Amino acid sequence: MQSSHAEAKKPLFIPPLEPYEPVTLPSPGKRRMQRIRQILTVWWQRHRSRAQLRRQLREISAFDAERDVGLPAGSLLEEAGKPFWRA
């Protein structure tokens, strides 16, 4: 049974189509190069930070610094002498 007052259906609003602009993703080669650039940037930042710290360690008296921090004798000179690729 239908009710006595028929419910008027509201028309469905469909917005007008806008011009389609395809989303372009970087090619696999470009993504690989971006990732390599990110890795090299992080590596360079770490290298600069470690190099600065090691320079500062060479400039201060190792004995005084080790005593202040409570490290065993000779550990700061060992750290200062490490090559840049070692953490």
C-alpha positions as CSV (number, residue, x, y, z in Angstrom):
1,M,0.0,0.0,0.0
2,Q,1.2,3.4,-0.9
3,S,0.6,6.3,1.4
4,S,-1.8,8.9,0.4
5,H,0.7,11.6,-0.1
6,A,3.4,10.6,-2.5
7,E,6.8,11.6,-1.5
8,A,8.5,13.6,-4.2
9,K,12.0,12.4,-4.8
10,K,14.6,15.0,-4.9
11,P,16.7,15.0,-8.0
12,L,20.3,13.7,-7.5
13,F,22.8,16.5,-7.9
14,I,25.7,15.6,-10.0
15,P,28.4,18.3,-10.2
16,P,29.7,19.2,-13.6
17,L,32.8,17.5,-14.7
18,E,36.0,19.5,-14.5
19,P,38.9,19.1,-16.9
20,Y,40.8,15.9,-16.2
21,E,44.4,16.4,-15.3
22,P,46.2,13.0,-15.0
23,V,48.4,12.5,-12.0
24,T,51.9,11.8,-13.1
25,L,54.1,9.6,-10.9
26,P,57.8,9.8,-11.3
27,S,59.2,7.0,-13.4
28,P,61.0,4.1,-11.5
29,G,64.3,5.5,-12.6
30,K,63.5,9.0,-11.3
31,R,62.3,7.5,-8.0
32,R,65.5,5.5,-7.7
33,M,67.6,8.7,-8.3
34,Q,65.5,10.6,-5.7
35,R,66.1,7.8,-3.1
36,I,69.8,7.8,-3.9
37,R,70.0,11.6,-3.5
38,Q,68.2,11.3,-0.1
39,I,70.6,8.6,1.1
40,L,73.7,10.6,-0.1
41,T,72.3,13.7,1.7
42,V,71.9,11.9,5.0
43,W,75.4,10.3,4.6
44,W,76.9,13.8,3.9
45,Q,75.2,15.3,6.9
46,R,76.4,12.5,9.2
47,H,79.9,12.8,7.8
48,R,80.0,16.6,8.4
49,S,78.7,16.2,11.9
50,R,81.2,13.4,12.8
51,A,84.1,15.3,11.2
52,Q,83.3,18.4,13.2
53,L,83.1,16.4,16.5
54,R,86.4,14.7,15.8
55,R,88.1,18.0,15.0
56,Q,86.9,19.4,18.3
57,L,88.1,16.3,20.1
58,R,91.6,16.8,18.6
59,E,91.7,20.4,19.8
60,I,91.0,19.8,23.5
61,S,93.2,18.0,26.0
62,A,92.2,14.3,25.8
63,F,93.1,13.7,29.4
64,D,90.9,16.5,30.7
65,A,88.0,15.6,28.5
66,E,88.1,11.9,29.4
67,R,88.3,12.8,33.1
68,D,85.4,15.2,32.8
69,V,83.2,12.7,31.0
70,G,84.4,9.7,32.9
71,L,85.8,7.7,29.9
72,P,88.8,5.4,30.0
73,A,92.1,6.9,29.1
74,G,92.8,6.9,25.4
75,S,89.3,6.5,24.2
76,L,88.9,10.0,22.8
77,L,92.1,9.9,20.9
78,E,91.0,6.6,19.4
79,E,87.6,8.1,18.4
80,A,89.3,11.2,16.9
81,G,91.6,9.0,14.8
82,K,88.8,7.0,13.2
83,P,88.3,7.5,9.4
84,F,85.1,9.2,8.3
85,W,83.4,6.0,7.1
86,R,83.4,4.5,10.6
87,A,80.8,5.4,13.1
